[in-house]
Amino acid sequence: MSELLLRVQKREKLADQLYGQILEQIISGNLAEGAKLPSENEICASFGVSRPVVREALRKLQSDGLVYARQGVGSFVKKRPPQGLIEFGGISDVAGLLRCFEARSAIEGTTARMAAERASPRHHREIENALKMFEDGVAAGDIADKADLAFHMAIARASGNEIFVTILNSLHEVMSKSMRVALNITRGGSAERAQKVLSEHRQIYDAIIGHDGNSAELMMRYHLHQARQRVTDHARDK
């Protein structure tokens, strides 16, 4: 069983610090896939925090599919995310970035459905233009995060509900960062991986243009789920 080497940074929430530093050691290989994590008591002693803090951090790692628990035995590493998750995201931000994908799935699935049902020809052109910019950027080897954000915001505006636009605007910073992380990781992967990302965007667009609300919602949720999976599994889509 590997020893955790933890350090306290006062500005972030303790559970998120602990989450990030355990994650860092999983990514580095210090805690390999299948390895048993130290016990809750050992983590408490190493990090100087209470048991509820440790349990919150472990619960988040479990919900993100990074560790799993065996009752009466302990917690084990399930999978290792790519190095880019902390290289481009930063240790203290990882938990928030993954929570952002969850929130976006709930919100943007609905905006995609409503866009398919309500979008005007002008909205269709706006979404298409953003998609074209995104496709051109990815083809040129760029990160294309601004075009990606423009695509998703165009869909929100096409929903006809300004409250969704306001909500996504309030998430602008964390959305932009999550997109940069995901797209940087994709840029360092295979051509097949990049094509999957482009295909997911194109399928969302096609469903909206085709006024197919069910498919638009399904494809948006699928895309965000896949994006989240791509940033948490180093073996995915190599």
Secondary structure, 3 states (H helix, E strand, C coil): CCCCCCCCCCCCCHHHHHHHHHHHHHHHCCCCCCCECCCHHHHHHHHCCCHHHHHHHHHHHHHCCCEEEECCCEEEECCCCCCHHHHHHCHHHHHHHHHHHHHHHHHHHHHHHHHHHHCCHHHHHHHHHHHHHHHHHHHCCCCCHHHHHHHHHHHHHHCCCHHHHHHHHHCHHHHHHHHHHHHHHHHCCCHHHHHHHHHHHHHHHHHHHCCCHHHHHHHHHHHHHHHHHHCCCCCCCC
